[in-house]
């Protein structure tokens, strides 16, 4: 089991445009993700951050971004102190 992979699939009854806005617009993320404000320029290689009360709580790097189609990024929770290897691509 050297190449273990986890894939999570979620089905959401909406349009691609509405889903994209919900994932990338702070007006939505603040309501539905513990008051977290999201920020990124949505370009591959760019940083993505989630902030609560003015402090970054989660961050990552954009891996894939095709508006209304695909969004993939790494995720790190700042309060997680577990020792891990860097994410694989």
TASULJO-V751193 format. One line per field, one symbol per residue. ss: DSSP state (H for helix, E for strand, - for the rest). psi: psi as a letter, one per 40 degrees, with the letter a starting at -180 (. if undefined). A space follows every 10 residues. Layout:
ss = ???
psi = ???
//
This chain:
ss = ---------- -----HHHHH HHHH-HHHHH HH----EEE- ------EEEE EE--EEEEEE EEEEEE---E EEE--EE--- ---------
psi = fdfihhhhhh hhgaiddddd dddehddddd degfehhihi efiheiihih ihfehhdiia hhdhhghedh hhiihhhdeh eihiiiii.
//
